[in-house]
């Protein structure tokens, strides 16, 4: 299931003194089954692009197609919003998680199977379904929200800052689930955590002031970021490794595992 984005433009408050061009004639192709990372600073257009791909807004110009069809929320595309735990409102987690599925016309046994299987995937105890969402911690609620979106069986899934404000254990579990389902679902991964995006993504795009300044593979991104921005769009570990590589150390600048980086530096020092 490929996503085709052509000449996509979006303007807020068009025709007014406060007009803001959030996206300017963007062209992107996102291949089926890929984890596609979106990188950019505040105001770059990441969240706007996510909202348009999710079909929550209509673009000012251009088009988006998912397998040649327009985005249809809850059908061919799902989105996990920033701070999704704020959208829980029912007395029990079960009622919150099943509301969308029941409205889609699924039988009760199918709804229960989907909820239970996605809770298992997220590493959550099924007993929490009987609890009030207001009595659960942020990490559990975020994973439950993720499970709710997965239960809708979207073919495209947009994750907008999925690990923001989570504790390390919940963040690790979220990333593990993404890696597990990748290949079956086309995932668009948006996060300010550069290392996290690089670790899970096969391809990446960089947005800057509504324009695409880079699109390509993970390794291509690392090379581009090191050359163009002096490390501004590189994780700290990558910045260190690229710096050592340029100084003549025998290390792989693309390494992303801290233990591997330390071992490479040790071996390189032994050669000098």
WOQUITA-V617854 format. One record per residue. N is the residue number from 1. RES is the residue in one small letter. PHI is phi in radians with two decimals (999 if undefined). OMEGA is omega in whole degrees, -180 to 180 (NA if undefined). Layout:
n:N res:RES phi:PHI omega:OMEGA
n:N res:RES phi:PHI omega:OMEGA
//
This chain:
n:1 res:x phi:999 omega:180
n:2 res:x phi:-1.63 omega:176
n:3 res:x phi:-1.91 omega:179
n:4 res:x phi:-1.92 omega:179
n:5 res:x phi:-2.09 omega:-174
n:6 res:x phi:-2.27 omega:175
n:7 res:x phi:0.90 omega:-175
n:8 res:x phi:-1.29 omega:179
n:9 res:x phi:-2.27 omega:175
n:10 res:x phi:-2.45 omega:-178
n:11 res:x phi:-2.16 omega:174
n:12 res:x phi:-1.56 omega:179
n:13 res:x phi:0.94 omega:-179
n:14 res:x phi:-1.03 omega:178
n:15 res:x phi:1.43 omega:179
n:16 res:x phi:-1.98 omega:178
n:17 res:x phi:-1.13 omega:-179
n:18 res:x phi:-1.66 omega:-177
n:19 res:x phi:-0.99 omega:180
n:20 res:x phi:-2.27 omega:176
n:21 res:x phi:-1.56 omega:-177
n:22 res:x phi:-1.40 omega:179
n:23 res:x phi:-2.37 omega:-174
n:24 res:x phi:-2.29 omega:174
n:25 res:x phi:0.92 omega:-178
n:26 res:x phi:-1.44 omega:173
n:27 res:x phi:-2.13 omega:177
n:28 res:x phi:-2.56 omega:171
n:29 res:x phi:-2.19 omega:-180
n:30 res:x phi:-2.01 omega:-173
n:31 res:x phi:-1.34 omega:180
n:32 res:x phi:-1.01 omega:175
n:33 res:x phi:1.38 omega:180
n:34 res:x phi:-1.48 omega:162
n:35 res:x phi:-1.70 omega:-174
n:36 res:x phi:-1.93 omega:-178
n:37 res:x phi:-1.52 omega:175
n:38 res:x phi:-2.00 omega:-177
n:39 res:x phi:-2.14 omega:177
n:40 res:x phi:2.93 omega:-179
n:41 res:x phi:-1.40 omega:177
n:42 res:x phi:-1.08 omega:180
n:43 res:x phi:1.45 omega:-178
n:44 res:x phi:-1.35 omega:-180
n:45 res:x phi:1.94 omega:-177
n:46 res:x phi:-1.04 omega:-177
n:47 res:x phi:-1.19 omega:176
n:48 res:x phi:-1.10 omega:179
n:49 res:x phi:-1.08 omega:179
n:50 res:x phi:-1.06 omega:-179
n:51 res:x phi:-1.11 omega:-180
n:52 res:x phi:-1.25 omega:178
n:53 res:x phi:-1.13 omega:179
n:54 res:x phi:-1.29 omega:180
n:55 res:x phi:1.36 omega:-179
n:56 res:x phi:-1.45 omega:175
n:57 res:x phi:-2.40 omega:175
n:58 res:x phi:-1.78 omega:-178
n:59 res:x phi:-1.21 omega:175
n:60 res:x phi:-1.15 omega:179
n:61 res:x phi:-2.69 omega:-179
n:62 res:x phi:1.46 omega:-177
n:63 res:x phi:-2.59 omega:174
n:64 res:x phi:-2.27 omega:174
n:65 res:x phi:-2.28 omega:175
n:66 res:x phi:-2.03 omega:-174
n:67 res:x phi:0.92 omega:176
n:68 res:x phi:1.24 omega:178
n:69 res:x phi:-2.02 omega:177
n:70 res:x phi:-1.19 omega:177
n:71 res:x phi:-1.04 omega:178
n:72 res:x phi:-2.34 omega:-176
n:73 res:x phi:-0.97 omega:179
n:74 res:x phi:1.48 omega:179
n:75 res:x phi:-2.00 omega:-179
n:76 res:x phi:-1.75 omega:-179
n:77 res:x phi:-2.61 omega:175
n:78 res:x phi:-2.27 omega:-179
n:79 res:x phi:-2.42 omega:171
n:80 res:x phi:-1.80 omega:-176
n:81 res:x phi:-1.23 omega:167
n:82 res:x phi:-1.11 omega:-179
n:83 res:x phi:0.93 omega:-178
n:84 res:x phi:-1.14 omega:180
n:85 res:x phi:-1.11 omega:178
n:86 res:x phi:-1.25 omega:-177
n:87 res:x phi:-1.65 omega:176
n:88 res:x phi:-1.32 omega:-177
n:89 res:x phi:-2.54 omega:-178
n:90 res:x phi:-1.39 omega:-178
n:91 res:x phi:-1.26 omega:177
n:92 res:x phi:-2.23 omega:178
n:93 res:x phi:-1.11 omega:180
n:94 res:x phi:-1.04 omega:-179
n:95 res:x phi:-1.14 omega:177
n:96 res:x phi:-1.15 omega:-174
n:97 res:x phi:-1.26 omega:-176
n:98 res:x phi:-1.65 omega:-173
n:99 res:x phi:-1.02 omega:-179
n:100 res:x phi:-1.16 omega:-179
n:101 res:x phi:-1.17 omega:179
n:102 res:x phi:-1.14 omega:179
n:103 res:x phi:-1.25 omega:179
n:104 res:x phi:-1.46 omega:175
n:105 res:x phi:1.63 omega:179
n:106 res:x phi:-1.28 omega:176
n:107 res:x phi:-1.20 omega:-175
n:108 res:x phi:-1.06 omega:-179
n:109 res:x phi:-1.18 omega:176
n:110 res:x phi:-1.19 omega:177
n:111 res:x phi:-1.06 omega:-180
n:112 res:x phi:-1.07 omega:-180
n:113 res:x phi:-1.11 omega:-179
n:114 res:x phi:-1.15 omega:-180
n:115 res:x phi:-1.12 omega:-178
n:116 res:x phi:-1.11 omega:-177
n:117 res:x phi:-1.19 omega:180
n:118 res:x phi:-1.33 omega:173
n:119 res:x phi:-1.12 omega:178
n:120 res:x phi:-1.07 omega:180
n:121 res:x phi:-1.07 omega:-180
n:122 res:x phi:-1.39 omega:179
n:123 res:x phi:1.33 omega:-178
n:124 res:x phi:-1.87 omega:178
n:125 res:x phi:-1.28 omega:-179
n:126 res:x phi:-1.08 omega:-178
n:127 res:x phi:-1.14 omega:180
n:128 res:x phi:-1.20 omega:-179
n:129 res:x phi:-1.05 omega:-178
n:130 res:x phi:-1.50 omega:-177
n:131 res:x phi:-1.61 omega:174
n:132 res:x phi:-1.29 omega:178
n:133 res:x phi:-1.06 omega:-178
n:134 res:x phi:-1.33 omega:180
n:135 res:x phi:-1.84 omega:-178
n:136 res:x phi:-1.81 omega:-179
n:137 res:x phi:-1.33 omega:-174
n:138 res:x phi:-1.06 omega:-179
n:139 res:x phi:-1.08 omega:179
n:140 res:x phi:-1.11 omega:180
n:141 res:x phi:-1.14 omega:180
n:142 res:x phi:-1.10 omega:178
n:143 res:x phi:-1.16 omega:177
n:144 res:x phi:-1.18 omega:177
n:145 res:x phi:-1.11 omega:177
n:146 res:x phi:-1.07 omega:179
n:147 res:x phi:-1.07 omega:179
n:148 res:x phi:-1.08 omega:179
n:149 res:x phi:-1.18 omega:180
n:150 res:x phi:-1.11 omega:-180
n:151 res:x phi:-1.13 omega:177
n:152 res:x phi:-1.35 omega:180
n:153 res:x phi:0.98 omega:179
n:154 res:x phi:-1.24 omega:176
n:155 res:x phi:-1.52 omega:174
n:156 res:x phi:-2.22 omega:-179
n:157 res:x phi:-2.22 omega:179
n:158 res:x phi:-1.85 omega:179
n:159 res:x phi:-1.99 omega:-177
n:160 res:x phi:-1.79 omega:-177
n:161 res:x phi:0.91 omega:-174
n:162 res:x phi:-1.16 omega:-177
n:163 res:x phi:-1.88 omega:-179
n:164 res:x phi:-1.06 omega:176
n:165 res:x phi:1.17 omega:179
n:166 res:x phi:-1.61 omega:174
n:167 res:x phi:-1.26 omega:-176
n:168 res:x phi:-0.95 omega:-178
n:169 res:x phi:-1.17 omega:179
n:170 res:x phi:-1.18 omega:178
n:171 res:x phi:-1.11 omega:179
n:172 res:x phi:-1.09 omega:-179
n:173 res:x phi:-1.16 omega:179
n:174 res:x phi:-1.04 omega:180
n:175 res:x phi:-1.12 omega:179
n:176 res:x phi:-1.07 omega:179
n:177 res:x phi:-1.15 omega:178
n:178 res:x phi:-1.03 omega:-180
n:179 res:x phi:-1.13 omega:-179
n:180 res:x phi:-1.22 omega:-176
n:181 res:x phi:-1.55 omega:-179
n:182 res:x phi:-1.10 omega:-174
n:183 res:x phi:1.79 omega:177
n:184 res:x phi:-1.54 omega:-178
n:185 res:x phi:-2.20 omega:173
n:186 res:x phi:-1.40 omega:-173
n:187 res:x phi:-2.05 omega:172
n:188 res:x phi:-1.87 omega:-171
n:189 res:x phi:-1.95 omega:-179
n:190 res:x phi:-2.02 omega:179
n:191 res:x phi:-2.80 omega:174
n:192 res:x phi:-1.44 omega:177
n:193 res:x phi:-1.46 omega:-173
n:194 res:x phi:-1.03 omega:-179
n:195 res:x phi:-1.06 omega:-180
n:196 res:x phi:-1.10 omega:180
n:197 res:x phi:-1.07 omega:-179
n:198 res:x phi:-1.12 omega:-178
n:199 res:x phi:-1.12 omega:-173
n:200 res:x phi:-1.70 omega:-170
n:201 res:x phi:-1.71 omega:171
n:202 res:x phi:-1.53 omega:178
n:203 res:x phi:-2.30 omega:-179
n:204 res:x phi:-2.42 omega:171
n:205 res:x phi:-2.37 omega:178
n:206 res:x phi:-1.97 omega:176
n:207 res:x phi:-1.87 omega:177
n:208 res:x phi:-2.51 omega:180
n:209 res:x phi:0.94 omega:175
n:210 res:x phi:1.44 omega:-180
n:211 res:x phi:-2.11 omega:175
n:212 res:x phi:-1.47 omega:180
n:213 res:x phi:-1.78 omega:175
n:214 res:x phi:-2.73 omega:167
n:215 res:x phi:-2.59 omega:-178
n:216 res:x phi:2.95 omega:-178
n:217 res:x phi:-1.32 omega:179
n:218 res:x phi:-1.06 omega:-179
n:219 res:x phi:-1.15 omega:177
n:220 res:x phi:-1.11 omega:178
n:221 res:x phi:-1.11 omega:-179
n:222 res:x phi:-1.06 omega:178
n:223 res:x phi:-1.13 omega:-179
n:224 res:x phi:-1.08 omega:-177
n:225 res:x phi:-1.12 omega:-180
n:226 res:x phi:-1.15 omega:-177
n:227 res:x phi:-1.42 omega:-170
n:228 res:x phi:-1.46 omega:-171
n:229 res:x phi:-2.13 omega:177
n:230 res:x phi:1.01 omega:177
n:231 res:x phi:1.72 omega:-178
n:232 res:x phi:-1.04 omega:-180
n:233 res:x phi:-1.84 omega:175
n:234 res:x phi:-2.03 omega:172
n:235 res:x phi:-1.11 omega:-177
n:236 res:x phi:-1.01 omega:-179
n:237 res:x phi:-1.06 omega:179
n:238 res:x phi:-1.13 omega:177
n:239 res:x phi:-1.04 omega:-179
n:240 res:x phi:-1.11 omega:-176
n:241 res:x phi:-1.18 omega:177
n:242 res:x phi:-1.14 omega:180
n:243 res:x phi:-1.11 omega:179
n:244 res:x phi:-1.14 omega:180
n:245 res:x phi:-1.06 omega:-180
n:246 res:x phi:-1.20 omega:179
n:247 res:x phi:-1.49 omega:176
n:248 res:x phi:1.76 omega:178
n:249 res:x phi:-1.26 omega:-180
n:250 res:x phi:-1.49 omega:-180
n:251 res:x phi:-2.32 omega:176
n:252 res:x phi:-1.56 omega:-178
n:253 res:x phi:-1.17 omega:-179
n:254 res:x phi:-1.54 omega:-177
n:255 res:x phi:-1.11 omega:-178
n:256 res:x phi:-2.12 omega:179
n:257 res:x phi:-1.65 omega:-177
n:258 res:x phi:-1.04 omega:-179
n:259 res:x phi:-1.08 omega:179
n:260 res:x phi:-1.12 omega:180
n:261 res:x phi:-1.10 omega:180
n:262 res:x phi:-1.07 omega:-180
n:263 res:x phi:-1.13 omega:178
n:264 res:x phi:-1.13 omega:179
n:265 res:x phi:-1.14 omega:179
n:266 res:x phi:-1.05 omega:-179
n:267 res:x phi:-1.13 omega:180
n:268 res:x phi:-1.15 omega:180
n:269 res:x phi:-1.18 omega:180
n:270 res:x phi:-1.15 omega:-180
n:271 res:x phi:-1.38 omega:-176
n:272 res:x phi:-1.50 omega:NA
//
